[in-house]
Amino acid sequence: MRVLVTGGSGQLGRALVAKLAAQGHDVLAPPRSRFDLLAVESALPSLPWIPDALVNAAAMTDVDGCELDPDTAEAVNARSPGILAQFCRAHRVRFIHISTDYVFDGARAGGYVETDVTAPLQVYGRTKRLGEAAALSALPETLVVRTAWLFGGGGSSDLRERMRAMFRSWEERRAREGASAALRFATDQRSSPTHVGDLAAGLTELLDTGAHGVMHLVNPGSTSRFELAQALSPPPGSLEPGRADDFPRPARRPAQSALRTVRPDTPRLRPGLVAWCEP
């Protein structure tokens, strides 16, 4: 297949491009400078060929940044998915749009399934929910894939790598200065951490299917950031539990946003902590 990946330079995009190429697909992943979702209508005609499938892995994912710049968040997260879906409808292109667990308010324990009512708490979640609706309205055959707490692939956006860097910094301070305060991680925010490599494999599997509507695709399980930090074997004395209120931010986060699926056609990924602990 010929596959266009928007957001191909991001954490998920890089993993998806690598997986698609390994499977023998022709992949086009324009750099952001050449394919700007703020001007997506003018970017689409510049494509060298019409793809068989389009995976929209691009978004304004800075949750606090969205809160501070809602106009840009609306343009990128809410309006551009509808424009991409219209393009796909006009050219008979398979469309997969990536969304988020933050479309939920986190008030429900036990995890959310695809049919649960959305109620986002912040601009990021609201604009992503509007983007889902815009895509499905323009092209009912769209597959909206919600996922959560992406990690893997290294780089500054990798949650696992950031935690490990914090542990290294803590050990260096302890060696240099003696005893130091432990690192605090929240115990009262839970979700479904998902490895980008596993997600990319699942998305690649879904390209050649007729799956449409909304699907939750995550590494199974529910963990807190504190439990994730514990799973990385932190240095003794480096870790202590905290609460989300200890880390005030412009945007509210859902307390319980783990995702589950009730769809039998959902690809099965590895258990969450297994994926988390592996290199």
Backbone as CSV, one residue per row, in Angstrom:
resi,resn,N_x,N_y,N_z,CA_x,CA_y,CA_z,C_x,C_y,C_z
1,MET,0.834,-1.195,0.000,0.000,0.000,0.000,0.871,1.247,0.000
2,ARG,0.332,2.316,-0.534,0.933,3.637,-0.377,0.267,4.295,0.835
3,VAL,1.086,4.675,1.812,0.542,5.182,3.073,1.134,6.554,3.363
4,LEU,0.271,7.525,3.600,0.680,8.851,4.054,0.550,8.904,5.565
5,VAL,1.620,9.291,6.252,1.613,9.438,7.705,1.838,10.905,8.033
6,THR,0.826,11.574,8.550,1.027,12.928,9.057,1.556,12.821,10.482
7,GLY,2.455,13.730,10.841,3.117,13.611,12.139,4.193,12.552,12.128
8,GLY,4.783,12.298,10.953,5.761,11.222,10.826,7.056,11.454,11.561
9,SER,7.331,12.695,11.976,8.558,12.967,12.730,8.343,12.900,14.234
10,GLY,7.113,12.645,14.673,6.835,12.536,16.104,7.147,11.151,16.640
11,GLN,6.922,10.979,17.915,7.270,9.723,18.585,6.531,8.535,17.972
12,LEU,5.218,8.614,17.854,4.458,7.546,17.226,4.733,7.491,15.730
13,GLY,4.796,8.651,15.094,5.003,8.693,13.655,6.268,7.974,13.223
14,ARG,7.361,8.185,13.946,8.620,7.515,13.587,8.483,6.004,13.692
15,ALA,7.856,5.540,14.769,7.675,4.095,14.944,6.771,3.527,13.852
16,LEU,5.741,4.275,13.484,4.806,3.803,12.469,5.466,3.757,11.094
17,VAL,6.231,4.786,10.763,6.930,4.797,9.477,7.886,3.609,9.376
18,ALA,8.626,3.345,10.455,9.562,2.214,10.447,8.829,0.889,10.279
19,LYS,7.696,0.725,10.973,6.943,-0.526,10.887,6.350,-0.711,9.497
20,LEU,5.793,0.340,8.932,5.199,0.251,7.599,6.255,-0.083,6.552
21,ALA,7.410,0.569,6.649,8.489,0.299,5.694,8.966,-1.141,5.810
22,ALA,9.064,-1.632,7.050,9.506,-3.012,7.265,8.515,-4.015,6.681
23,GLN,7.246,-3.627,6.616,6.215,-4.496,6.054,6.118,-4.371,4.530
24,GLY,6.947,-3.521,3.934,6.987,-3.402,2.483,6.063,-2.354,1.895
25,HIS,5.470,-1.500,2.731,4.595,-0.448,2.221,5.425,0.743,1.732
26,ASP,4.903,1.479,0.762,5.484,2.761,0.362,4.961,3.821,1.325
27,VAL,5.871,4.515,1.980,5.471,5.447,3.039,5.899,6.861,2.671
28,LEU,4.975,7.783,2.835,5.256,9.203,2.673,4.982,9.880,4.005
29,ALA,6.001,10.507,4.565,5.860,11.194,5.857,6.488,12.578,5.724
30,PRO,5.753,13.535,5.156,6.323,14.865,4.926,6.748,15.521,6.230
31,PRO,7.891,16.217,6.241,8.273,16.951,7.447,7.255,18.029,7.753
32,ARG,7.200,18.399,9.020,6.177,19.354,9.443,6.274,20.663,8.667
33,SER,7.500,21.055,8.290,7.680,22.310,7.574,6.992,22.296,6.213
34,ARG,6.752,21.085,5.664,6.134,20.969,4.346,4.673,20.527,4.421
35,PHE,4.239,20.100,5.600,2.857,19.632,5.731,2.329,20.129,7.069
36,ASP,1.836,21.346,7.048,1.413,22.028,8.265,-0.086,21.831,8.451
37,LEU,-0.483,21.232,9.582,-1.906,21.015,9.823,-2.670,22.321,10.018
38,LEU,-1.955,23.419,10.272,-2.630,24.707,10.335,-3.055,25.171,8.941
39,ALA,-2.420,24.607,7.915,-2.744,24.969,6.538,-2.903,23.703,5.707
40,VAL,-3.638,22.759,6.246,-3.702,21.426,5.651,-4.347,21.441,4.268
41,GLU,-5.299,22.345,4.036,-5.957,22.384,2.728,-4.980,22.739,1.614
42,SER,-4.005,23.610,1.907,-3.015,23.964,0.896,-1.890,22.942,0.824
43,ALA,-1.704,22.150,1.881,-0.634,21.152,1.887,-1.007,19.909,1.090
44,LEU,-2.274,19.515,1.115,-2.692,18.272,0.462,-2.419,18.253,-1.047
45,PRO,-2.657,19.339,-1.783,-2.396,19.293,-3.223,-0.919,19.110,-3.580
46,SER,-0.016,19.324,-2.637,1.407,19.199,-2.927,1.916,17.766,-2.823
47,LEU,1.046,16.829,-2.469,1.481,15.441,-2.343,1.931,14.894,-3.696
48,PRO,3.005,14.099,-3.715,3.481,13.545,-4.989,2.580,12.455,-5.544
49,TRP,1.784,11.807,-4.678,0.838,10.804,-5.139,-0.316,10.694,-4.140
50,ILE,-1.429,10.139,-4.619,-2.591,9.912,-3.756,-2.379,8.591,-3.022
51,PRO,-2.420,8.593,-1.704,-2.173,7.361,-0.958,-3.367,6.415,-0.986
52,ASP,-3.102,5.157,-0.642,-4.186,4.203,-0.403,-4.749,4.357,1.001
53,ALA,-3.898,4.836,1.911,-4.311,5.005,3.311,-3.595,6.216,3.893
54,LEU,-4.257,6.850,4.839,-3.694,8.003,5.533,-3.859,7.767,7.031
55,VAL,-2.758,7.857,7.761,-2.805,7.755,9.214,-2.439,9.115,9.789
56,ASN,-3.351,9.726,10.499,-3.109,11.050,11.074,-2.578,10.910,12.497
57,ALA,-1.247,10.893,12.600,-0.596,10.828,13.901,-0.132,12.196,14.362
58,ALA,-0.548,13.234,13.664,-0.159,14.607,14.013,-1.209,15.235,14.904
59,ALA,-0.754,16.030,15.849,-1.672,16.743,16.740,-0.872,17.743,17.560
60,MET,-1.567,18.663,18.164,-0.967,19.505,19.195,-1.161,18.750,20.505
61,THR,-0.105,18.076,20.958,-0.216,17.176,22.110,0.274,17.792,23.417
62,ASP,0.789,19.005,23.368,1.203,19.692,24.589,-0.066,20.104,25.337
63,VAL,-0.428,19.328,26.352,-1.712,19.526,27.035,-1.795,20.916,27.650
64,ASP,-0.743,21.350,28.323,-0.757,22.688,28.913,-0.664,23.761,27.837
65,GLY,0.088,23.485,26.771,0.173,24.433,25.662,-1.181,24.670,25.015
66,CYS,-1.986,23.617,24.909,-3.337,23.774,24.366,-4.178,24.702,25.241
67,GLU,-4.018,24.566,26.536,-4.780,25.393,27.466,-4.425,26.868,27.293
68,LEU,-3.153,27.130,26.984,-2.675,28.499,26.848,-2.889,29.059,25.445
69,ASP,-3.090,28.178,24.457,-3.280,28.613,23.066,-4.426,27.814,22.441
70,PRO,-5.652,28.061,22.894,-6.788,27.255,22.427,-7.088,27.425,20.946
71,ASP,-6.763,28.576,20.360,-7.057,28.788,18.944,-6.228,27.844,18.073
72,THR,-4.943,27.719,18.376,-4.102,26.802,17.615,-4.527,25.366,17.856
73,ALA,-4.858,25.044,19.107,-5.320,23.691,19.422,-6.571,23.345,18.627
74,GLU,-7.477,24.287,18.497,-8.698,24.026,17.740,-8.390,23.813,16.257
75,ALA,-7.498,24.630,15.702,-7.163,24.496,14.289,-6.521,23.149,13.992
76,VAL,-5.576,22.751,14.845,-4.821,21.519,14.594,-5.617,20.282,14.989
77,ASN,-6.170,20.289,16.190,-6.800,19.077,16.737,-8.257,18.899,16.339
78,ALA,-8.962,20.008,16.162,-10.408,19.916,15.915,-10.774,20.022,14.440
79,ARG,-10.153,20.978,13.713,-10.569,21.215,12.330,-9.818,20.362,11.312
80,SER,-8.519,20.201,11.481,-7.744,19.518,10.438,-8.156,18.060,10.235
81,PRO,-8.570,17.293,11.259,-9.014,15.924,10.988,-10.204,15.855,10.033
82,GLY,-11.103,16.821,10.125,-12.234,16.849,9.207,-11.796,17.121,7.777
83,ILE,-10.813,17.998,7.610,-10.299,18.307,6.275,-9.603,17.084,5.685
84,LEU,-8.815,16.392,6.500,-8.168,15.167,6.036,-9.197,14.108,5.663
85,ALA,-10.258,13.999,6.447,-11.301,13.019,6.154,-12.015,13.347,4.849
86,GLN,-12.244,14.626,4.584,-12.865,15.023,3.323,-11.980,14.641,2.140
87,PHE,-10.685,14.855,2.281,-9.729,14.444,1.237,-9.809,12.937,1.014
88,CYS,-9.852,12.184,2.102,-9.904,10.720,1.988,-11.216,10.264,1.334
89,ARG,-12.312,10.932,1.668,-13.587,10.577,1.041,-13.547,10.853,-0.459
90,ALA,-12.985,11.994,-0.850,-12.948,12.379,-2.260,-12.093,11.431,-3.089
91,HIS,-11.050,10.869,-2.466,-10.098,10.041,-3.218,-10.158,8.565,-2.831
92,ARG,-11.166,8.173,-2.062,-11.335,6.776,-1.651,-10.090,6.247,-0.919
93,VAL,-9.671,7.004,0.063,-8.475,6.684,0.842,-8.895,6.175,2.220
94,ARG,-8.287,5.104,2.683,-8.504,4.594,4.042,-7.971,5.617,5.037
95,PHE,-8.765,5.968,6.060,-8.347,7.001,7.016,-8.375,6.462,8.436
96,ILE,-7.225,6.576,9.112,-7.116,6.247,10.534,-6.652,7.504,11.261
97,HIS,-7.410,7.911,12.249,-7.126,9.130,13.015,-6.817,8.756,14.462
98,ILE,-5.698,9.264,14.985,-5.271,8.927,16.342,-5.857,9.926,17.337
99,SER,-6.464,9.395,18.403,-7.023,10.246,19.451,-6.492,9.802,20.821
100,THR,-7.160,10.192,21.873,-6.563,10.164,23.205,-7.533,9.759,24.306
101,ASP,-6.965,9.248,25.400,-7.751,8.964,26.592,-8.262,10.233,27.263
102,TYR,-7.683,11.387,26.931,-8.073,12.635,27.582,-9.431,13.163,27.104
103,VAL,-10.121,12.418,26.259,-11.501,12.799,25.941,-12.442,12.424,27.087
104,PHE,-11.939,11.698,28.095,-12.735,11.301,29.254,-12.366,12.145,30.476
105,ASP,-13.302,12.219,31.440,-13.074,13.059,32.619,-12.367,12.326,33.755
106,GLY,-12.206,11.003,33.635,-11.468,10.265,34.652,-12.250,9.942,35.894
107,ALA,-13.572,10.123,35.867,-14.377,9.879,37.062,-14.778,8.417,37.213
108,ARG,-14.576,7.604,36.186,-15.004,6.221,36.227,-13.837,5.294,36.516
109,ALA,-13.971,4.468,37.537,-12.942,3.482,37.849,-13.106,2.265,36.937
110,GLY,-12.015,1.579,36.692,-12.088,0.347,35.929,-11.797,0.477,34.458
111,GLY,-11.651,1.683,33.960,-11.305,1.872,32.568,-12.489,2.154,31.667
112,TYR,-12.248,2.913,30.616,-13.285,3.323,29.676,-13.272,2.437,28.441
113,VAL,-14.468,2.121,27.929,-14.611,1.404,26.669,-15.131,2.382,25.613
114,GLU,-15.176,1.917,24.372,-15.480,2.797,23.248,-16.850,3.453,23.340
115,THR,-17.797,2.801,23.974,-19.169,3.327,24.018,-19.419,4.269,25.191
116,ASP,-18.433,4.461,26.062,-18.625,5.355,27.205,-18.714,6.808,26.749
117,VAL,-19.476,7.582,27.499,-19.686,8.997,27.177,-18.409,9.790,27.458
118,THR,-18.032,10.648,26.524,-16.848,11.487,26.701,-17.212,12.752,27.461
119,ALA,-16.247,13.272,28.220,-16.454,14.506,28.981,-15.085,15.100,29.307
120,PRO,-14.386,15.632,28.316,-13.012,16.118,28.539,-12.962,17.278,29.529
121,LEU,-11.830,17.350,30.232,-11.656,18.341,31.292,-10.893,19.578,30.840
122,GLN,-10.218,19.499,29.685,-9.297,20.560,29.281,-9.401,20.790,27.766
123,VAL,-8.746,21.856,27.308,-8.809,22.232,25.898,-8.294,21.101,25.010
124,TYR,-7.198,20.468,25.407,-6.652,19.373,24.604,-7.697,18.292,24.354
125,GLY,-8.334,17.795,25.408,-9.333,16.754,25.262,-10.546,17.215,24.477
126,ARG,-10.971,18.463,24.703,-12.140,18.964,23.977,-11.847,19.068,22.481
127,THR,-10.675,19.586,22.131,-10.371,19.730,20.710,-10.135,18.373,20.055
128,LYS,-9.560,17.426,20.777,-9.389,16.084,20.208,-10.746,15.413,20.005
129,ARG,-11.671,15.616,20.914,-13.012,15.042,20.745,-13.713,15.679,19.548
130,LEU,-13.572,16.982,19.375,-14.147,17.637,18.209,-13.519,17.112,16.925
131,GLY,-12.215,16.807,16.959,-11.556,16.244,15.787,-12.085,14.872,15.442
132,GLU,-12.353,14.056,16.454,-12.981,12.752,16.206,-14.312,12.931,15.478
133,ALA,-15.129,13.824,16.009,-16.460,14.034,15.442,-16.370,14.570,14.022
134,ALA,-15.434,15.481,13.769,-15.288,16.055,12.435,-14.884,14.989,11.425
135,ALA,-13.962,14.123,11.813,-13.507,13.065,10.911,-14.628,12.086,10.603
136,LEU,-15.346,11.655,11.628,-16.417,10.676,11.429,-17.593,11.270,10.678
137,SER,-17.835,12.564,10.856,-18.913,13.215,10.128,-18.587,13.311,8.642
138,ALA,-17.338,13.675,8.324,-16.933,13.814,6.927,-16.789,12.469,6.236
139,LEU,-16.361,11.457,6.996,-16.123,10.128,6.427,-16.503,9.082,7.466
140,PRO,-17.722,8.561,7.449,-18.152,7.590,8.454,-17.278,6.340,8.513
141,GLU,-16.559,6.040,7.431,-15.670,4.876,7.425,-14.349,5.137,8.127
142,THR,-14.156,6.342,8.667,-12.953,6.648,9.448,-12.820,5.688,10.622
143,LEU,-11.587,5.305,10.923,-11.304,4.578,12.155,-10.589,5.527,13.102
144,VAL,-11.244,5.877,14.194,-10.642,6.702,15.246,-10.032,5.753,16.272
145,VAL,-8.729,5.858,16.470,-8.024,4.998,17.420,-7.588,5.836,18.613
146,ARG,-8.209,5.583,19.764,-7.797,6.261,20.997,-6.709,5.445,21.675
147,THR,-5.693,6.145,22.161,-4.617,5.481,22.877,-4.220,6.348,24.064
148,ALA,-3.174,5.951,24.800,-2.885,6.650,26.059,-1.409,6.561,26.431
149,TRP,-0.899,7.603,27.050,0.412,7.651,27.718,1.499,6.961,26.880
150,LEU,1.748,7.485,25.694,2.706,6.850,24.790,4.131,6.954,25.323
151,PHE,4.890,5.893,25.115,6.317,5.893,25.454,7.023,4.972,24.478
152,GLY,8.351,5.020,24.493,9.146,4.165,23.615,9.756,4.964,22.481
153,GLY,10.839,4.432,21.951,11.499,5.103,20.835,12.536,6.114,21.253
154,GLY,12.686,6.337,22.555,13.687,7.287,23.020,13.291,8.721,22.709
155,GLY,14.209,9.639,22.944,13.944,11.042,22.665,13.327,11.745,23.853
156,SER,13.258,13.070,23.745,12.821,13.879,24.887,11.360,13.665,25.240
157,SER,10.553,13.121,24.320,9.137,12.926,24.605,8.835,11.561,25.200
158,ASP,9.860,10.751,25.433,9.663,9.394,25.942,9.572,9.435,27.462
159,LEU,8.399,9.127,27.995,8.170,9.178,29.437,9.141,8.267,30.178
160,ARG,9.352,7.072,29.663,10.255,6.131,30.326,11.673,6.689,30.382
161,GLU,12.142,7.252,29.262,13.489,7.796,29.231,13.620,9.009,30.149
162,ARG,12.571,9.819,30.239,12.630,10.969,31.145,12.753,10.515,32.589
163,MET,12.004,9.453,32.956,12.094,8.936,34.315,13.493,8.411,34.603
164,ARG,14.050,7.664,33.671,15.400,7.138,33.877,16.419,8.260,33.996
165,ALA,16.236,9.320,33.211,17.132,10.470,33.303,17.026,11.126,34.678
166,MET,15.815,11.171,35.228,15.636,11.735,36.571,16.374,10.899,37.615
167,PHE,16.304,9.582,37.489,17.016,8.713,38.426,18.522,8.924,38.333
168,ARG,19.046,9.037,37.109,20.479,9.265,36.935,20.888,10.590,37.562
169,SER,20.070,11.618,37.334,20.380,12.930,37.909,20.348,12.878,39.431
170,TRP,19.375,12.131,39.983,19.270,12.004,41.438,20.510,11.323,42.002
171,GLU,20.965,10.262,41.359,22.168,9.564,41.830,23.394,10.464,41.757
172,GLU,23.492,11.257,40.715,24.624,12.169,40.586,24.613,13.207,41.695
173,ARG,23.422,13.756,42.007,23.319,14.736,43.087,23.672,14.102,44.421
174,ARG,23.199,12.869,44.635,23.502,12.198,45.900,25.008,11.976,46.046
175,ALA,25.663,11.566,44.967,27.113,11.341,45.011,27.864,12.648,45.243
176,ARG,27.332,13.732,44.722,28.030,15.016,44.800,27.722,15.759,46.096
177,GLU,26.462,15.667,46.558,26.014,16.519,47.660,25.620,15.746,48.911
178,GLY,25.619,14.418,48.816,25.141,13.631,49.941,23.648,13.395,49.819
179,ALA,22.957,13.234,50.946,21.523,12.929,50.938,20.744,14.032,50.220
180,SER,19.747,13.642,49.446,18.909,14.606,48.744,17.465,14.124,48.796
181,ALA,16.553,15.045,48.575,15.138,14.709,48.627,14.788,13.686,47.547
182,ALA,13.870,12.797,47.874,13.453,11.778,46.920,12.602,12.400,45.806
183,LEU,12.539,11.717,44.696,11.688,12.118,43.579,10.249,11.697,43.858
184,ARG,9.297,12.552,43.546,7.896,12.260,43.828,7.141,12.016,42.523
185,PHE,6.318,10.971,42.548,5.460,10.652,41.408,4.041,10.430,41.912
186,ALA,3.080,10.847,41.112,1.680,10.789,41.531,1.172,9.349,41.579
187,THR,0.424,9.060,42.623,-0.243,7.755,42.749,-1.708,7.822,42.344
188,ASP,-2.252,9.033,42.182,-3.696,9.191,41.970,-4.056,9.561,40.536
189,GLN,-3.152,9.336,39.596,-3.477,9.441,38.177,-3.092,8.120,37.514
190,ARG,-4.081,7.471,36.905,-3.862,6.154,36.312,-4.321,6.151,34.851
191,SER,-3.586,5.415,34.041,-4.007,5.228,32.665,-3.378,3.945,32.121
192,SER,-3.284,3.848,30.800,-2.791,2.633,30.145,-1.554,2.972,29.317
193,PRO,-0.369,2.998,29.929,0.849,3.325,29.180,1.010,2.398,27.981
194,THR,1.322,2.974,26.825,1.318,2.216,25.575,2.610,2.452,24.805
195,HIS,3.265,1.358,24.447,4.534,1.428,23.721,4.258,1.768,22.259
196,VAL,4.977,2.763,21.722,4.700,3.210,20.358,4.971,2.103,19.333
197,GLY,5.929,1.224,19.617,6.185,0.124,18.703,5.024,-0.845,18.642
198,ASP,4.430,-1.145,19.802,3.259,-2.018,19.837,2.071,-1.359,19.146
199,LEU,1.877,-0.070,19.407,0.777,0.658,18.780,0.961,0.698,17.265
200,ALA,2.189,0.952,16.808,2.458,0.992,15.370,2.154,-0.349,14.720
201,ALA,2.492,-1.452,15.396,2.192,-2.779,14.854,0.686,-2.989,14.740
202,GLY,-0.061,-2.550,15.760,-1.513,-2.680,15.719,-2.132,-1.840,14.621
203,LEU,-1.637,-0.619,14.445,-2.164,0.252,13.395,-1.878,-0.320,12.013
204,THR,-0.691,-0.868,11.838,-0.339,-1.483,10.556,-1.270,-2.648,10.245
205,GLU,-1.589,-3.423,11.283,-2.523,-4.542,11.114,-3.914,-4.053,10.706
206,LEU,-4.315,-2.903,11.219,-5.657,-2.383,10.956,-5.798,-1.734,9.583
207,LEU,-4.692,-1.402,8.941,-4.759,-0.709,7.657,-5.540,-1.495,6.620
208,ASP,-5.373,-2.793,6.632,-5.944,-3.637,5.583,-7.260,-4.276,6.020
209,THR,-7.943,-3.642,6.973,-9.227,-4.155,7.448,-10.313,-3.125,7.168
210,GLY,-11.532,-3.505,7.393,-12.647,-2.581,7.239,-13.078,-1.949,8.543
211,ALA,-12.257,-2.069,9.587,-12.630,-1.524,10.894,-12.856,-0.014,10.793
212,HIS,-13.941,0.452,11.392,-14.233,1.876,11.401,-14.947,2.227,12.704
213,GLY,-15.247,3.509,12.879,-15.814,3.947,14.148,-14.716,4.260,15.146
214,VAL,-14.969,4.002,16.422,-14.015,4.302,17.495,-13.471,3.004,18.065
215,MET,-12.147,2.963,18.251,-11.484,1.783,18.819,-10.446,2.241,19.842
216,HIS,-10.367,1.530,20.963,-9.331,1.781,21.963,-8.204,0.774,21.757
217,LEU,-6.974,1.295,21.576,-5.826,0.432,21.299,-4.689,0.835,22.224
218,VAL,-4.463,0.025,23.258,-3.448,0.305,24.273,-2.810,-1.006,24.718
219,ASN,-1.648,-0.889,25.358,-1.135,-2.039,26.103,-2.059,-2.257,27.297
220,PRO,-2.612,-3.459,27.484,-3.620,-3.667,28.527,-3.077,-3.389,29.928
221,GLY,-3.967,-2.944,30.771,-3.621,-2.724,32.168,-3.789,-1.274,32.570
222,SER,-3.689,-1.037,33.862,-3.834,0.298,34.425,-2.758,0.498,35.475
223,THR,-1.987,1.575,35.340,-0.931,1.868,36.298,-0.865,3.367,36.550
224,SER,-0.260,3.726,37.675,-0.019,5.131,37.986,1.418,5.479,37.609
225,ARG,1.712,6.760,37.602,3.092,7.173,37.306,4.042,6.684,38.405
226,PHE,3.566,6.607,39.632,4.404,6.088,40.709,4.723,4.619,40.472
227,GLU,3.734,3.837,40.074,3.965,2.416,39.805,4.897,2.223,38.616
228,LEU,4.785,3.093,37.624,5.698,3.009,36.490,7.129,3.283,36.933
229,ALA,7.294,4.290,37.755,8.635,4.592,38.259,9.186,3.421,39.059
230,GLN,8.354,2.797,39.886,8.789,1.625,40.640,9.225,0.494,39.718
231,ALA,8.542,0.332,38.599,8.837,-0.764,37.675,10.195,-0.615,37.010
232,LEU,10.760,0.582,37.024,12.054,0.822,36.395,13.224,0.579,37.347
233,SER,12.959,-0.051,38.498,14.001,-0.365,39.488,14.800,0.879,39.874
234,PRO,14.146,1.855,40.490,14.844,3.099,40.834,15.903,2.859,41.901
235,PRO,16.897,3.740,41.990,17.902,3.620,43.051,17.239,3.664,44.425
236,PRO,17.730,2.904,45.393,17.138,2.916,46.738,17.069,4.325,47.304
237,GLY,15.908,4.657,47.839,15.724,5.956,48.469,15.402,7.092,47.522
238,SER,15.289,6.789,46.212,15.100,7.864,45.233,13.640,8.211,44.976
239,LEU,12.717,7.414,45.495,11.330,7.523,45.061,10.395,7.622,46.251
240,GLU,9.412,8.502,46.140,8.354,8.547,47.146,7.035,8.895,46.473
241,PRO,5.914,8.417,47.050,4.607,8.674,46.431,4.172,10.118,46.621
242,GLY,3.438,10.608,45.639,2.880,11.947,45.714,1.469,11.957,45.170
243,ARG,0.910,13.154,45.039,-0.430,13.312,44.485,-0.372,14.310,43.340
244,ALA,-1.357,14.230,42.454,-1.380,15.122,41.300,-1.381,16.587,41.728
245,ASP,-2.008,16.883,42.853,-2.050,18.266,43.335,-0.665,18.792,43.705
246,ASP,0.300,17.891,43.884,1.660,18.327,44.182,2.328,18.954,42.966
247,PHE,1.730,18.762,41.784,2.334,19.226,40.537,1.318,20.094,39.784
248,PRO,1.036,21.308,40.272,0.014,22.151,39.632,0.391,22.514,38.196
249,ARG,-0.601,22.404,37.299,-0.397,22.703,35.885,-1.592,23.479,35.360
250,PRO,-1.436,24.157,34.230,-2.566,24.929,33.687,-3.774,24.076,33.329
251,ALA,-3.540,22.843,32.848,-4.647,21.993,32.393,-4.906,20.862,33.380
252,ARG,-6.179,20.592,33.642,-6.545,19.457,34.494,-6.329,18.146,33.746
253,ARG,-5.870,17.132,34.466,-5.727,15.796,33.909,-6.776,14.873,34.519
254,PRO,-7.265,13.903,33.731,-8.204,12.936,34.315,-7.487,12.031,35.307
255,ALA,-8.173,11.690,36.382,-7.562,10.857,37.421,-7.497,9.390,36.997
256,GLN,-8.502,8.904,36.310,-8.580,7.494,35.918,-8.959,7.428,34.437
257,SER,-7.956,7.329,33.572,-8.280,7.347,32.138,-7.781,6.095,31.422
258,ALA,-7.671,4.993,32.151,-7.298,3.729,31.505,-8.332,3.367,30.447
259,LEU,-7.864,2.764,29.362,-8.752,2.391,28.269,-8.867,0.874,28.171
260,ARG,-10.075,0.412,27.866,-10.332,-0.989,27.555,-11.093,-1.041,26.230
261,THR,-11.212,-2.208,25.670,-11.948,-2.343,24.421,-12.997,-3.435,24.529
262,VAL,-14.115,-3.209,23.858,-15.155,-4.240,23.755,-15.282,-4.722,22.315
263,ARG,-14.367,-4.279,21.462,-14.435,-4.649,20.056,-13.632,-5.920,19.795
264,PRO,-14.237,-6.924,19.204,-13.499,-8.160,18.927,-12.454,-8.013,17.832
265,ASP,-12.532,-6.946,17.028,-11.571,-6.758,15.943,-10.367,-5.920,16.359
266,THR,-10.226,-5.635,17.651,-9.095,-4.850,18.141,-7.835,-5.711,18.209
267,PRO,-6.722,-5.286,17.618,-5.468,-6.037,17.770,-5.079,-6.141,19.245
268,ARG,-4.501,-7.271,19.616,-4.115,-7.500,21.004,-2.644,-7.152,21.199
269,LEU,-2.387,-6.233,22.111,-1.027,-5.815,22.407,-0.538,-6.473,23.694
270,ARG,0.756,-6.358,23.959,1.340,-6.934,25.166,0.781,-6.272,26.426
271,PRO,0.806,-6.988,27.566,0.439,-6.336,28.826,1.306,-5.110,29.081
272,GLY,0.723,-4.116,29.721,1.379,-2.832,29.861,2.725,-2.841,30.547
273,LEU,2.822,-3.462,31.731,4.081,-3.407,32.461,5.165,-4.227,31.787
274,VAL,4.786,-5.254,31.037,5.782,-5.997,30.253,6.414,-5.075,29.233
275,ALA,5.589,-4.329,28.507,6.109,-3.389,27.518,6.915,-2.286,28.179
276,TRP,6.460,-1.833,29.333,7.120,-0.725,30.022,8.524,-1.085,30.459
277,CYS,8.702,-2.283,30.980,9.980,-2.653,31.589,11.040,-3.075,30.568
278,GLU,10.613,-3.481,29.373,11.595,-3.916,28.374,12.294,-2.698,27.790
279,PRO,13.552,-2.847,27.351,14.285,-1.725,26.751,13.591,-1.194,25.510
